[in-house]
């Protein structure tokens, strides 16, 4: 009553099961290809850009002319582990976090 009868698979059923497994693998192939393309088009370049920004932040030195977030230009006057002081005018310093530096400018760009 509680136990159902078990039947053995015929040869045709085994072949159709193998084709079904192969078909499901082929249907997953476009999804896998999409992730591979996404990695090389979006993820990898973004990681490379982050790595370059991190190197630039670590290489900051006193006297470097920088652009900080918000488009403010200034010259690095003091360096700390997490914060830097940027002189934006004579006698005016802003204390900002290191990652807020967007770009290091060539010397002489920021005039007095």
TAMOQUI-V912856 format. One record per backbone hydrogen bond with DSSP energy under -1.0 kcal/mol. CO is the residue of the C=O (numbers start at 1). NH is the residue of the N-H. If there is no record, write none. Layout:
{{CO	NH} {CO	NH}}
This chain:
{{10	14} {11	15} {12	16} {13	17} {14	18} {15	19} {16	20} {17	21} {18	22} {19	23} {20	24} {21	25} {22	26} {23	27} {28	32} {29	33} {30	34} {31	35} {32	36} {33	37} {34	38} {35	39} {36	40} {37	41} {38	42} {38	43} {39	44} {42	46} {43	47} {44	48} {45	49} {46	50} {47	51} {48	52} {49	53} {50	54} {51	55} {52	56} {53	57} {54	58} {55	59} {57	60} {61	64} {64	76} {65	105} {66	74} {67	102} {67	103} {68	71} {72	68} {74	66} {75	87} {76	63} {78	85} {82	98} {83	80} {84	96} {85	77} {85	78} {86	94} {87	75} {89	92} {92	88} {92	89} {94	86} {96	84} {97	100} {98	101} {100	69} {103	67} {106	109}}
